[in-house]
């Protein structure tokens, strides 16, 4: 018997299971609740739990989940630096029986919107999701060959959690009050027998108004 573990991503037209859980939290805004709007800078953190799942279909994705929300009041047009840090957890479970091949892929994507419009990270025409950033990803595959016992079963399970961060920059945000939101989405693909899910734990958004060079290119 030869067992070949392989963690390289692999495209497959056969998807049998795609199960995602997005662990997100409610909103705890520093300061007074209600109509409080911080002047010229903003910050928000969260820690409660909400679970979302995705239908079992090919190339399955969870619903878009609102992770953080705050407001920024600016008296003059300004540039903004927006930093997101969060805990990202991934779970993958793969099973092979006899001569078999199974793979589980889990991906967490994060993006920010201002007044409903996403902040673009790249202007490349080759990127079909220019505003979204992959905060964590895992593709885990196991294949077995030359197995005489077709009833032999191997189960594998991986669980990881780590903190990750990314900084967005947007230019020439007009004066007034703006709504800033952090969104998350999970993509999962499972070929053969397995499971993939992900979670977002503690997280924080910090928004800092700045004046960048006039000729800066984002």
C-alpha positions as CSV (number, residue, x, y, z in Angstrom):
1,X,0.0,0.0,0.0
2,X,1.2,3.5,-0.8
3,X,-0.3,6.6,0.8
4,X,0.5,9.9,-0.9
5,X,-0.4,13.1,1.0
6,X,-0.5,16.2,-1.2
7,X,-1.4,19.7,-0.1
8,X,-1.3,21.3,-3.6
9,X,-4.5,22.9,-4.9
10,X,-6.2,20.8,-7.5
11,X,-9.1,21.7,-9.8
12,X,-11.9,19.2,-9.9
13,X,-15.3,19.0,-11.6
14,X,-16.6,16.6,-9.0
15,X,-17.7,18.3,-5.8
16,X,-19.7,16.3,-3.3
17,X,-19.6,18.3,-0.1
18,X,-19.0,22.0,0.6
19,X,-19.7,23.1,4.1
20,X,-18.7,26.4,5.6
21,X,-19.0,28.1,8.9
22,X,-18.2,31.8,9.3
23,X,-17.7,32.7,12.9
24,X,-18.3,36.4,13.2
25,X,-19.0,38.8,16.0
26,X,-21.3,41.6,17.0
27,X,-20.1,45.2,17.2
28,X,-18.5,46.9,20.1
29,X,-17.7,50.5,19.2
30,X,-15.5,52.5,21.6
31,X,-17.2,55.6,23.0
32,X,-20.9,56.4,23.6
33,X,-23.5,54.3,21.8
34,X,-26.3,55.9,19.7
35,X,-25.5,58.9,17.6
36,X,-21.9,59.1,18.6
37,X,-19.7,59.8,15.5
38,X,-16.0,60.1,16.1
39,X,-14.3,63.1,14.5
40,X,-11.5,62.5,12.0
41,X,-10.6,59.0,13.1
42,X,-12.5,55.8,13.9
43,X,-12.0,52.3,15.4
44,X,-14.2,49.3,16.1
45,X,-13.7,45.8,17.5
46,X,-15.9,42.7,17.9
47,X,-16.1,39.4,19.8
48,X,-19.6,37.8,19.7
49,X,-20.3,34.7,17.5
50,X,-22.6,34.2,14.5
51,X,-22.6,31.1,12.3
52,X,-23.3,31.1,8.5
53,X,-23.4,28.1,6.2
54,X,-23.4,27.5,2.5
55,X,-25.4,25.2,0.3
56,X,-23.8,21.9,-0.8
57,X,-23.2,22.9,-4.5
58,X,-20.1,23.1,-6.7
59,X,-17.8,26.0,-6.0
60,X,-19.8,26.9,-2.9
61,X,-19.5,30.2,-1.1
62,X,-21.1,31.5,2.1
63,X,-23.2,34.6,2.2
64,X,-21.4,37.9,2.6
65,X,-21.1,38.5,6.3
66,X,-20.8,42.0,7.9
67,X,-17.9,41.7,10.4
68,X,-17.4,45.3,11.6
69,X,-19.1,48.6,11.1
70,X,-18.3,52.2,12.2
71,X,-18.7,55.8,11.0
72,X,-16.1,58.5,10.2
73,X,-16.9,62.2,10.3
74,X,-14.5,64.3,8.2
75,X,-14.7,68.1,8.0
76,X,-12.5,68.2,4.9
77,X,-11.7,65.9,2.0
78,X,-9.0,63.4,3.0
79,X,-7.2,60.2,2.2
80,X,-7.7,57.2,4.5
81,X,-5.5,54.3,5.7
82,X,-7.7,51.5,7.0
83,X,-6.1,48.6,8.9
84,X,-7.9,45.3,9.6
85,X,-6.5,42.6,12.0
86,X,-8.3,39.4,12.8
87,X,-8.1,35.8,13.9
88,X,-8.7,33.4,11.1
89,X,-9.3,29.7,11.7
90,X,-9.5,26.9,9.2
91,X,-10.7,23.3,9.6
92,X,-10.3,20.6,6.9
93,X,-11.4,16.9,7.1
94,X,-10.5,14.4,4.4
95,X,-11.3,10.7,4.1
96,X,-10.1,8.1,1.6
97,X,-11.5,4.5,1.3
98,X,-9.5,1.9,-0.6
99,X,-8.0,3.4,-3.7
100,X,-9.3,6.9,-3.4
101,X,-8.6,10.6,-3.9
102,X,-10.1,13.4,-1.7
103,X,-9.4,17.1,-1.3
104,X,-10.8,19.9,0.9
105,X,-10.2,23.6,0.2
106,X,-11.2,26.5,2.5
107,X,-10.6,30.2,1.8
108,X,-11.5,33.4,3.7
109,X,-11.7,36.7,1.8
110,X,-12.1,40.1,3.4
111,X,-12.9,43.5,2.0
112,X,-13.9,47.0,3.1
113,X,-16.6,49.3,1.8
114,X,-17.2,53.1,2.3
115,X,-20.8,54.1,1.9
116,X,-21.4,50.8,0.2
117,X,-18.6,51.1,-2.4
118,X,-15.7,48.6,-2.0
119,X,-12.1,49.9,-1.7
120,X,-10.1,48.6,-4.6
121,X,-6.7,47.1,-3.8
122,X,-5.4,46.6,-7.3
123,X,-6.2,48.1,-10.7
124,X,-5.1,45.0,-12.6
125,X,-7.5,43.9,-15.3
126,X,-6.6,40.3,-14.6
127,X,-8.0,40.4,-11.0
128,X,-11.8,39.7,-11.1
129,X,-12.1,40.6,-7.4
130,X,-9.9,43.7,-7.0
131,X,-11.3,44.7,-3.6
132,X,-11.0,41.3,-1.9
133,X,-8.0,40.1,0.1
134,X,-7.4,36.4,1.0
135,X,-6.7,36.4,4.7
136,X,-6.3,32.6,5.0
137,X,-6.4,29.6,2.7
138,X,-5.8,25.9,2.8
139,X,-6.0,23.2,0.1
140,X,-5.4,19.7,1.5
141,X,-5.4,16.5,-0.6
142,X,-4.9,12.8,0.2
143,X,-4.6,10.1,-2.5
144,X,-4.2,6.3,-2.0
145,X,-3.0,3.9,-4.7
146,X,-2.1,0.2,-4.9
147,X,-4.4,-0.7,-2.0
148,X,-5.5,-4.3,-1.9
149,X,-8.1,-3.8,0.8
150,X,-10.9,-1.7,-0.7
151,X,-12.5,-1.3,2.8
152,X,-9.4,0.3,4.3
153,X,-10.3,3.8,5.5
154,X,-8.0,6.7,6.4
155,X,-9.3,9.9,8.1
156,X,-7.3,13.1,8.4
157,X,-8.2,16.3,10.2
158,X,-6.4,19.7,10.3
159,X,-7.2,22.6,12.5
160,X,-5.3,25.9,12.6
161,X,-5.8,29.5,13.9
162,X,-3.7,32.6,13.5
163,X,-3.9,36.4,13.5
164,X,-3.6,38.1,10.1
165,X,-3.7,41.7,8.9
166,X,-4.0,43.9,5.8
167,X,-4.0,47.6,5.2
168,X,-6.2,49.4,2.6
169,X,-5.6,52.9,1.3
170,X,-8.2,55.1,-0.4
171,X,-7.8,58.6,-1.8
172,X,-9.9,61.8,-1.8
173,X,-12.8,60.8,0.5
174,X,-15.2,63.7,0.6
175,X,-16.1,65.7,3.7
176,X,-19.1,64.6,5.8
177,X,-20.1,61.4,7.6
178,X,-19.2,58.1,6.0
179,X,-20.2,54.5,6.9
180,X,-17.3,52.1,6.8
181,X,-17.9,48.3,6.9
182,X,-15.7,45.2,6.9
183,X,-17.1,42.2,5.1
184,X,-16.1,38.6,4.9
185,X,-16.9,35.6,2.8
186,X,-15.8,31.9,2.8
187,X,-15.3,29.7,-0.3
188,X,-15.1,26.0,0.1
189,X,-14.6,23.0,-2.3
190,X,-14.5,19.4,-1.4
191,X,-13.8,16.6,-3.8
192,X,-14.4,13.0,-2.7
193,X,-15.2,12.7,1.0
194,X,-14.4,15.5,3.4
195,X,-15.3,18.8,5.0
196,X,-14.0,22.4,5.0
197,X,-15.0,25.3,7.2
198,X,-13.5,28.5,8.5
199,X,-14.0,31.0,11.3
200,X,-13.3,34.7,12.1
201,X,-12.5,35.4,15.7
202,X,-11.4,38.6,17.5
203,X,-10.9,41.4,15.1
204,X,-10.4,45.2,14.9
205,X,-10.6,48.0,12.3
206,X,-8.6,51.2,12.7
207,X,-9.3,54.1,10.3
208,X,-6.7,57.0,10.1
209,X,-7.2,60.1,8.0
210,X,-3.9,61.2,6.3
211,X,-2.7,63.5,3.5
212,X,-0.7,61.5,1.0
213,X,1.4,62.8,-1.9
214,X,-0.6,64.2,-4.8
215,X,1.1,62.0,-7.3
216,X,0.8,58.7,-5.3
217,X,-0.5,55.7,-7.3
218,X,-2.6,53.1,-5.6
